[in-house]
Amino acid sequence: MDSQPLIPTLSFRLVALEKELSDVKKQLSMYVPLRENDLQLKVIHDTVDRIEQQLTSLGEKILAQEFEMQKREAAAQRSQASLQIKILWGTVSTIIGLLMSVLVGYITHLFH
């Protein structure tokens, strides 16, 4: 008779152990995806950081190129202004020379 009450108890304990084992399996199966998610999030975070660094570097390069382009444009404008001044002086000198030669010709015609 002693074995009769022991069987339901063992059966109950076996069911409880099976349930506990099932819970542990569920927790373990959830732990692995959570760990994988953590790793994937870390990879994504690292990728985002790398992209941000590349964008920052690219932005700095673009700013440097814009600054150089502005310097070149300013130098070209100064060069163009200098050329225009030289052309203007040449034109004014030619006109003054022509007027002077006409004036000299007129004066010499008067004295002749």
C-alpha positions as CSV (number, residue, x, y, z in Angstrom):
1,M,0.0,0.0,0.0
2,D,2.9,2.3,0.5
3,S,3.6,2.3,-3.2
4,Q,0.1,3.4,-4.1
5,P,0.2,6.9,-2.5
6,L,3.7,7.3,-3.8
7,I,2.7,6.9,-7.5
8,P,0.4,9.9,-7.6
9,T,3.0,12.0,-5.8
10,L,5.7,10.9,-8.3
11,S,3.3,11.5,-11.1
12,F,2.5,15.0,-9.8
13,R,6.2,15.8,-9.4
14,L,6.9,14.4,-12.9
15,V,4.2,16.7,-14.4
16,A,5.6,19.6,-12.4
17,L,9.2,18.9,-13.6
18,E,8.0,18.6,-17.2
19,K,6.2,22.0,-16.9
20,E,9.3,23.5,-15.3
21,L,11.5,22.0,-18.0
22,S,9.1,23.4,-20.6
23,D,9.3,26.9,-19.0
24,V,13.1,26.7,-19.0
25,K,13.1,25.7,-22.7
26,K,10.8,28.7,-23.5
27,Q,13.1,31.0,-21.5
28,L,16.2,29.6,-23.3
29,S,14.5,29.9,-26.7
30,M,13.7,33.6,-25.9
31,Y,17.2,34.3,-24.5
32,V,18.9,33.3,-27.7
33,P,16.8,35.6,-29.9
34,L,17.2,38.4,-27.4
35,R,21.0,37.9,-27.5
36,E,20.9,37.9,-31.3
37,N,18.8,41.1,-31.2
38,D,21.3,42.7,-28.9
39,L,24.1,41.8,-31.3
40,Q,22.1,43.0,-34.3
41,L,21.4,46.3,-32.5
42,K,25.0,46.7,-31.6
43,V,26.0,46.1,-35.3
44,I,23.3,48.6,-36.4
45,H,24.5,51.1,-33.8
46,D,28.1,50.7,-35.0
47,T,27.1,51.1,-38.6
48,V,25.1,54.3,-37.7
49,D,28.1,55.7,-35.9
50,R,30.4,54.9,-38.8
51,I,28.0,56.6,-41.3
52,E,27.7,59.6,-39.0
53,Q,31.5,59.9,-38.9
54,Q,31.7,59.6,-42.7
55,L,29.0,62.2,-43.2
56,T,30.8,64.6,-40.8
57,S,34.1,64.0,-42.7
58,L,32.3,64.5,-46.0
59,G,30.7,67.7,-44.7
60,E,34.1,69.0,-43.7
61,K,35.5,68.2,-47.1
62,I,32.6,69.9,-48.8
63,L,33.1,73.0,-46.7
64,A,36.8,73.0,-47.4
65,Q,36.1,72.7,-51.2
66,E,33.6,75.5,-51.0
67,F,36.1,77.7,-49.2
68,E,38.7,77.0,-51.9
69,M,36.2,77.6,-54.7
70,Q,35.3,81.0,-53.1
71,K,39.0,81.9,-52.9
72,R,39.5,80.9,-56.5
73,E,36.5,82.9,-57.6
74,A,37.7,86.0,-55.6
75,A,41.1,85.7,-57.3
76,A,39.5,85.4,-60.7
77,Q,37.4,88.5,-60.1
78,R,40.4,90.4,-59.0
79,S,42.3,89.3,-62.1
80,Q,39.3,90.2,-64.3
81,A,39.0,93.6,-62.6
82,S,42.8,94.2,-63.1
83,L,42.5,93.3,-66.8
84,Q,39.5,95.6,-67.2
85,I,41.4,98.5,-65.6
86,K,44.4,97.8,-68.0
87,I,42.0,97.8,-71.0
88,L,40.4,101.0,-69.8
89,W,43.8,102.7,-69.3
90,G,44.8,101.6,-72.8
91,T,41.6,102.9,-74.3
92,V,41.9,106.2,-72.4
93,S,45.6,106.5,-73.4
94,T,44.7,105.9,-77.1
95,I,41.9,108.5,-77.0
96,I,44.2,111.0,-75.3
97,G,46.9,110.2,-77.8
98,L,44.6,110.7,-80.7
99,L,43.2,114.0,-79.3
100,M,46.8,115.2,-78.7
101,S,47.8,114.4,-82.2
102,V,44.7,116.2,-83.6
103,L,45.5,119.1,-81.3
104,V,49.1,119.2,-82.4
105,G,48.0,118.9,-86.0
106,Y,45.5,121.8,-85.6
107,I,48.1,124.0,-83.8
108,T,50.8,123.3,-86.4
109,H,48.2,124.1,-89.1
110,L,47.5,127.4,-87.4
111,F,51.1,128.4,-87.3
112,H,51.9,127.4,-90.7
